[in-house]
Amino acid sequence: MQPIILVFVGVAGVFLLAGVTKNQGWYLSDQLCQQGAILCDNPGLILIGVCVIALIVSIRAVVKT
């Protein structure tokens, strides 16, 4: 599960950076925000998913012990 959490954190960072640099001449940011506009405007949605997954992993680890 940790690799999934790391991937989600990386994706959230990419969308956060793309949202900040949107319409400033960065071609990749413009293309990314054109394809995933809701995630560029609200990268917190991905971070909420990360928190939910981290909570599930934590609960599973506590229950195992």
N, C-alpha and C positions, 0 to 999 in steps of 0.2 A: 504494500500500500504506500510505502514511502516514495517509491518512484512516481506514482500517480500524483501524490501531493506536490512533489518537486516539479512535475510537468505543469500542473495547474498554476503554481506560483510563477513559473517562467512565462506561461501564456498570459497571465494577468499582467506581468511586467511589460510584455510586448505590447499589449493593448493599451496599457497606461501610457507608455512612451508614444505610441501611435496617436493616441488621443491628444496628447500635449503638442505634438509636432504636426498635427493635421493642418493643412492649408498653409504650410510654411516652406514649401518647395521640396519636401521629402517625398519622392515618388512612392516608395514602399509604404509609407504611412498613409498617403492618400489612397492607395489601392486597398490597403488593409481596412481602412475606415469606410471605404465604399462597399466592401463585401460584408463587413461585420459592424455596421453602424451602431447597433445597440450596445455592443461590447466596447466600442471606442468611447461612447458617451457615458457608459456605466461599467467601468472595469471592476467595480466593487461586487458585481454579480458573481464573477469568477472567484473572488476572494471569499465570498459567502460559501460557495461550494467547497473551497479548500477548508474552511473552518468546520463545515459539517462533516467532511471526510475525516479530518483530524480528530474530531470529537468521537466519531464512530470507532476509529482505530484506538483511541485512548480507552474507551469503554471496553472494547474487546480485550485489550491488554490487561485491564484491571480484573475482568471476569476470569481470564485464563489463570491468574495467579491464585 
